[in-house]
């Protein structure tokens, strides 16, 4: 006797999105705490590792939903939707972790950003930049290191990245039901 094991799509999205968000945030956190942010090799390695994590988590969410929840078949649209929602949940989790960590490490972060700003201003002054250019650079630096802007950048970058990866995952994992003639 064969049993049909079904799974909850919501639980899959939350589980794989949670794993994805936590692992990507951990990669970023390691880079920050180990002062690897400026190293080009770390930038490339962390990017490739993050892409692998995103592809794996989205792929596992879609494949599990297809095989255990939908009987082995999934349309491109359902696969895209599942992968994209997994990415969106990871994005929300990364924003929450960012707020949480910065609430505890906010003073250290502010001091690090103030030190970087001072270094950049010193470089601009040494290069003979005008006062207006230096003032504008200070304002831009303050804007881009503010919590709302950091969160906005996370949301925009990871939403776009999730959409692109969801398209790829959906194309890979879609499997149309040969017995469905579009009547469902």
N, C-alpha and C positions, 0 to 999 in steps of 0.2 A: 504494500500500500504506500503510495507516494503522497507526501504532504507538501503543500505549497507554503513555503516560508516567506512571509511578507515583512517588510520593514517600514518604518515611518520615514517619509522623505524629510520631514521637519527635523527629526532626530539626527538623520544623516547630515543635513546641512549644518545643524548646530555643532555636532561632534567634529566633523572635518573642518568646518570654518573655525571652530575654537582651537583645534590643533594647529591649523595654518596660521591664524593670527598670533597665537602664543609663540610658535617657533620663529616666525619672522620677527616678532618683537624681540625675542631673545637674541637673535642674530644681531639686530641693531643695538641692543643693550650691551652686548659683549663688545662690539666695535667702539661704542662710546666710552665704556668704563676702562677699556684697555688702550684708549687713546689711539685707535687705529683709523679714525675717521678720515684723516688726511692722506693716508697711504693708498696709492692707486691700486696696488695688488689686493688690498683688503676690499676696496670698493668693487673691483671686478669679482672677487671670490664671493663676497656677500650677495652681490646681485645674482650671480649664477646659482648660488645655493638657494636664494629666495625664489627664483623662478622654478627651480626643481621642486621645492616645497609646495608652491602654488599648483603646479601641474599635477603633482602626486595627489595632493589632498582633493583637488577638484575632480581629478580622474577617478579616485576611489569613491567619492560621493556619487558620481554619475554611474559608474560601473555597478556599484552595489544596488543603487536604486533600479537600474535597468534589469539586473540579473535576479534580484531577490524581491523587488517590489513590483516590477512590471512584467514578469514572466520571460525575461530575456530580450525584450524589444523596447526601444525608446526612439522617439522622433528627435529630429535635430532641435526643435523648439523646446521640448521638455528637457533635453540634455543641456542646452544652453541655459535655460532658466535655473536648473538645479546647480550648475557650476557657478553661474553668476551670483545667485543668492548665497552660495557658500563663500564666495569672495567678499560679498557685501557684509556678511556676518563677521568675517575676519577683519575687515576694515573697521567696523564698529568696535570690535574688541581691541584693536590696536589703538584706537582713539581713547578708549577708556583706560587702557594701560598707560598711555602717555600722560593723561591727566593725573592718574594715580601716582605714577613715578615722579612727575614734576611737582606734585604737591608735597612729596617727601624730600626730593632732591632739588627743589626749586632754587634754593639759595646757591647751591653749588653750580647749577646750570646758569643762573644769572651772573655769577662771578666769572664763569668760564666765557660766557658771551661778552661780558664787559672787557675781559682781557683780550679776546680776539678783536673786538672793536678798537681798542686802544692800539693794538699792533697794526691793524689796517690803516688807521688814521696816521700813525707814525710813518708808515710806508708812503702814504699819499703826500704827507708834508715833506718828506725827504725827496720825493719826486717833483716837488714844486707845484702841486695841484692848488687850484684857487680855493678860497674859503667857501665859496658857494658849492663847489664840487664836494668838498669835505663835509659840509653840513648836510648836503643831500645824501651822501653815502651813510652818514650817521643815522639819518631818518630811515633810510631803506633798511639798514642793518637792524634797527630797533623794530621796524615793522615785521621783517621776516623772522625774527627770533621771538616774537610774541606768541603766547599760547594759542589764541584764535587763528593766527596765520599758520602755525605749525599743524594744527588740526585740519584746517582747510586744505593744506598741501597733502596731508595724508589721505583725506577723503578724495580729492581730485585724482591724485596719482594712482591710488589703489583701485578706485572705481574704473578708471580707464584701463588699467592693467588687468583687472578682473574681467572686463568685457572682452578684451582681446584674447585672454587665455581661455575664457568660456567659449568663444567662437572656435578656437582650436580644439578644445576638449570635446565640444559637441560634434565637430566634424569627425573626430577619431572614434568616439564611442556610440554614435547613432547607429541604430540597427532597426530598420523598418520591419514591421510584421508582414511577412509575405501573404498571410491569410486575411489581412485587413484591406478591404477594397475601398477605403475612405467612407464607409458607412457608419462608423462609430462617432 
